[in-house]
Amino acid sequence: MPQLNPSPWFIILVFSWMVFLIVAPTKVMGHKFNNEPTTQATQTTTTNPWNWPWH
């Protein structure tokens, strides 16, 4: 049964994991995002209370 011979399949497994662990992350991390996140202002706005006549 040739499928039990690990000689040709082990090198295919090693090369495929090398692609997944070395080549693919560098290509994915090389992408640039168009909309970079920006920090918002830390100042809080003051609100005026409403003086409603409740009578």
N, C-alpha and C positions, 0 to 999 in steps of 0.2 A: 504494500500500500504506500504510494509515494507521498501522500499527504501527511504521513507521520514522520517523514524525514525533515528535521528542523533546519537543515543547512541552507536552502534557498530562502526560507521564510523568515529566518531570524534576521538576515541582513536587510530584508524589506521592512521588517518591523523597526529596526534601528534607524534606517534612513527616513522612514515616515515620521518617527518621533523627533528626529533632528529637524525636519521641516516644521513640525508643529511647535517645537520649543525654541528654535533659533530664527527661522525665516519669517514665519507668520507674525509673531509679536512685533518685530521691527517694522513690518509693513503696516500693521494696524496702528501702532503708536506714532507712525510717521504722518498720519493724517492731521490736517489742520482744521480746527472748528471755525466756522464763519462767525459765530456769535460767542465771543468770549464773555464770561460772566464778569459783571462789574460790581463793585462794592457800593452799597447804598449809603446815603448820608446818615450819620449817627445822631444828628440833631433832632430833637423831638419838637413838634409844633405845639404851641399852647392853644388850648381851646377855651372859649369864653362860655360860662354857664348861661343857660337860658333862664331868665327871670319871668316865669309864667305866673300870672295871677290865678291862684287856685281857689278863689272864693266865689 
